[in-house]
Amino acid sequence: MDGAKFSRSVLILLSLITLIFFIVSCTKDDERIDLINDFVYIPDNQFESILIEQNIDSDGVVNQKISGTDALGVTHLNLNFSNSNKYIRDLTGIEGFTNLTYLSASGHLIEDIDLSHNTQLDTVLLQANELYTILGLSKLESLTKLDVSWNLLDSLSFKSESIEVLLASHNHLKFVEIENANKLKSIILTSNKLTSVNLGTHPLLETLLLSDNRILTIDLGQNDNLSHLYISGNSLSELNVSSNQNLVELRVDRNPNLTCIQINNDQEIPTVSLSEYQELSTNCN
């Protein structure tokens, strides 16, 4: 073999070796990517520890990750109970639990949460945290109950055609709007900073608790099913419940500028809580 042919053979061999190395490297990279994608990142050690306690994280090691298969196998997640005091601050990783229908994470130190990937949730219980942001609620098409009481929220706005119960007392709420919520039956918003509420879009509403806010006016004319109204400790100057013939309990005390509550001639409300300067009357003119 002459020198030129030998050199050409060497070059061909080197090219083949390079090509094989490239293919093997790409295959290894693909395998590595698949391996990474098969895990859900869990940065909060307390969150992962509770998952281990509940035999959800199958490797049993706090290593900031959980198998994607483990996460997908969970439909009911209750993070309230632990063998020791574990307070979750960060629920990053919850997005991997895409088959969840029930989530309870009460009494922790969670400040924000994004539920936009947990679209099958019907129950969300996040009371007694430090929440100031909650995202993704409008994407929960099966949501029936939301409890975010005892948090730091200053506004709450989302769309839901399925929600029936909203509990958001003891926050800093100045604005609440739940659009398309025709199935909403119970609203509890006590101890917030609300000056008004819009209830015209909730025709099935039965329970409305708004005590200890700053409400100036309220229109209950479209809430025929209303049975329990607590609106004590506000700033009302007038209140008309004459359209609410199903009322069985009315609490309106501690509204300094409200002296007369309008009712119908034949309307009887079994339980009424009034301040000494207030009265029920068919004529509040």
Secondary structure, 3 states (H helix, E strand, C coil): CCHHHHHHHHHHHHHHHHHHHHHHHHHHHHHHHHHHHCEEECCCHHHHHHHHHCCCCCCCCCCCEEEHHHHHCCCEEECCCCCCCCCCCCCCCHHHCCCCCEEECCCCCCCEEECCCCCCCCEEECCCCCCCEEECHHHCCCCCEEECCCCCCCEEEEECCCCCEEECCCCCCCEEEEECCCCCCEEECCCCCCCCCCCCCCCCCCEEECCCCCCCCCCCCCCCCCCEEECCCCCCCCEECCCCCCCCEEECCCCCCCCEEECCCCCCCCEEECCCCCEEECCCC
